[in-house]
Amino acid sequence: MSEAGVARIRPASPDDYAAIRQVAVVTWAATYAGLIAPHTQRAFLARAYSDRWLARRHQRPGGRLVVAEIERQLVGYASSLERTFDAAELTSLYVLPAYQGRGIGSALLRHELAALAVRGIEFLLASVLRENHPARRFYERHGFQMVDEQTGSVLDQRIVEVVYGRRVKE
Ligand SMILES: CC(C)(COP(=O)(O)OP(=O)(O)OC[C@H]1O[C@@H](n2cnc3c(N)ncnc32)[C@H](O)[C@@H]1OP(=O)(O)O)[C@@H](O)C(=O)NCCC(=O)NCCS
């Protein structure tokens, strides 16, 4: 466990799933307004953040899910997945809008990097919506470099993502 200001970073448990879902709903709405249609967000999150899917993401081999809490309120989370023997992907990083800009996202990222380093993982990838400029700046300030651009989809909506990568140990 580690501290970011007053935030505590710790591994998630199934008891956190409802609060993680709530952070996702609120943060997606603020982040992707004008980029992903509200009904698409709702439908996608209902499925991808159901207890069943959270448990799958969390408990599969090479999967990790950590949360940030302040005075027992869950304010952010991050997840990663080991894709190969030496590379992992940061599959999510979300901090409630009201708690952004206090170092919590950086603390979640540092926590993931430290855990992956212990596992012998050398590279970390992260995909970001091309138009999500604040998050892109965040990753670039944290040493990520753009390695690719790819098209994907959120349900029936086409999206373009920028893929960033960095070495786990700098
Ligand atoms: C991107 C995101 C995860 C970053 O998390 P965050 O908690 O806002 O980020 P931080 O506070 O660690 O860092 C952002 C800035 O806040 C400021 N900051 C950092 N620590 C601070 C502190 N202790 N006090 C005040 N400000 C601080 C800095 O200006 C920092 O900029 P820097 O990178 O130049 O240092 C968060 O903004 C978020 O959830 N965004 C919406 C969802 C999203 O886009 N996720 C990523 C795509 S998957």
PDBQT file of the ligand as one rigid body, heavy atoms in Angstrom, charges set to zero:
ROOT
HETATM    1  C1  LIG A 201      -5.611  11.079 -16.469  1.00  0.00    +0.000 C 
HETATM    2  C2  LIG A 201      -5.870  10.919 -14.948  1.00  0.00    +0.000 C 
HETATM    3  C3  LIG A 201      -5.922   9.441 -14.591  1.00  0.00    +0.000 C 
HETATM    4  C4  LIG A 201      -4.700  11.576 -14.211  1.00  0.00    +0.000 C 
HETATM    5  O1  LIG A 201      -4.962  11.473 -12.832  1.00  0.00    +0.000 OA
HETATM    6  P1  LIG A 201      -4.805  12.752 -11.879  1.00  0.00    +0.000 P 
HETATM    7  O2  LIG A 201      -4.978  12.281 -10.492  1.00  0.00    +0.000 OA
HETATM    8  O3  LIG A 201      -5.673  13.840 -12.372  1.00  0.00    +0.000 OA
HETATM    9  O4  LIG A 201      -3.292  13.109 -12.207  1.00  0.00    +0.000 OA
HETATM   10  P2  LIG A 201      -2.202  13.777 -11.228  1.00  0.00    +0.000 P 
HETATM   11  O5  LIG A 201      -2.851  14.683 -10.267  1.00  0.00    +0.000 OA
HETATM   12  O6  LIG A 201      -1.335  12.696 -10.712  1.00  0.00    +0.000 OA
HETATM   13  O7  LIG A 201      -1.350  14.584 -12.276  1.00  0.00    +0.000 OA
HETATM   14  C5  LIG A 201      -1.955  15.582 -13.085  1.00  0.00    +0.000 C 
HETATM   15  C6  LIG A 201      -1.463  16.959 -12.715  1.00  0.00    +0.000 C 
HETATM   16  O8  LIG A 201      -1.953  17.326 -11.437  1.00  0.00    +0.000 OA
HETATM   17  C7  LIG A 201      -1.018  18.138 -10.753  1.00  0.00    +0.000 C 
HETATM   18  N1  LIG A 201      -0.636  17.485  -9.488  1.00  0.00    +0.000 N 
HETATM   19  C8  LIG A 201       0.052  16.349  -9.290  1.00  0.00    +0.000 A 
HETATM   20  N2  LIG A 201       0.202  16.108  -7.983  1.00  0.00    +0.000 NA
HETATM   21  C9  LIG A 201      -0.416  17.111  -7.333  1.00  0.00    +0.000 A 
HETATM   22  C10 LIG A 201      -0.637  17.398  -5.971  1.00  0.00    +0.000 A 
HETATM   23  N3  LIG A 201      -0.173  16.602  -5.005  1.00  0.00    +0.000 N 
HETATM   24  N4  LIG A 201      -1.353  18.497  -5.685  1.00  0.00    +0.000 NA
HETATM   25  C11 LIG A 201      -1.816  19.309  -6.659  1.00  0.00    +0.000 A 
HETATM   26  N5  LIG A 201      -1.634  19.055  -7.966  1.00  0.00    +0.000 NA
HETATM   27  C12 LIG A 201      -0.956  17.985  -8.293  1.00  0.00    +0.000 A 
HETATM   28  C13 LIG A 201       0.127  18.294 -11.643  1.00  0.00    +0.000 C 
HETATM   29  O9  LIG A 201      -0.026  19.497 -12.375  1.00  0.00    +0.000 OA
HETATM   30  C14 LIG A 201       0.026  17.117 -12.561  1.00  0.00    +0.000 C 
HETATM   31  O10 LIG A 201       0.619  17.424 -13.741  1.00  0.00    +0.000 OA
HETATM   32  P3  LIG A 201       2.090  16.818 -14.033  1.00  0.00    +0.000 P 
HETATM   33  O11 LIG A 201       1.804  15.522 -14.728  1.00  0.00    +0.000 OA
HETATM   34  O12 LIG A 201       2.719  17.845 -14.876  1.00  0.00    +0.000 OA
HETATM   35  O13 LIG A 201       2.798  16.591 -12.743  1.00  0.00    +0.000 OA
HETATM   36  C15 LIG A 201      -7.168  11.615 -14.502  1.00  0.00    +0.000 C 
HETATM   37  O14 LIG A 201      -7.097  12.975 -14.806  1.00  0.00    +0.000 OA
HETATM   38  C16 LIG A 201      -8.418  11.014 -15.096  1.00  0.00    +0.000 C 
HETATM   39  O15 LIG A 201      -9.006  10.103 -14.522  1.00  0.00    +0.000 OA
HETATM   40  N6  LIG A 201      -8.839  11.522 -16.265  1.00  0.00    +0.000 N 
HETATM   41  C17 LIG A 201     -10.068  11.078 -16.903  1.00  0.00    +0.000 C 
HETATM   42  C18 LIG A 201      -9.989   9.624 -17.345  1.00  0.00    +0.000 C 
HETATM   43  C19 LIG A 201      -8.875   9.380 -18.311  1.00  0.00    +0.000 C 
HETATM   44  O16 LIG A 201      -8.704  10.123 -19.272  1.00  0.00    +0.000 OA
HETATM   45  N7  LIG A 201      -8.126   8.305 -18.070  1.00  0.00    +0.000 N 
HETATM   46  C20 LIG A 201      -7.016   7.941 -18.906  1.00  0.00    +0.000 C 
HETATM   47  C21 LIG A 201      -7.433   7.234 -20.120  1.00  0.00    +0.000 C 
HETATM   48  S1  LIG A 201      -7.635   5.508 -19.840  1.00  0.00    +0.000 SA
ENDROOT
TORSDOF 0
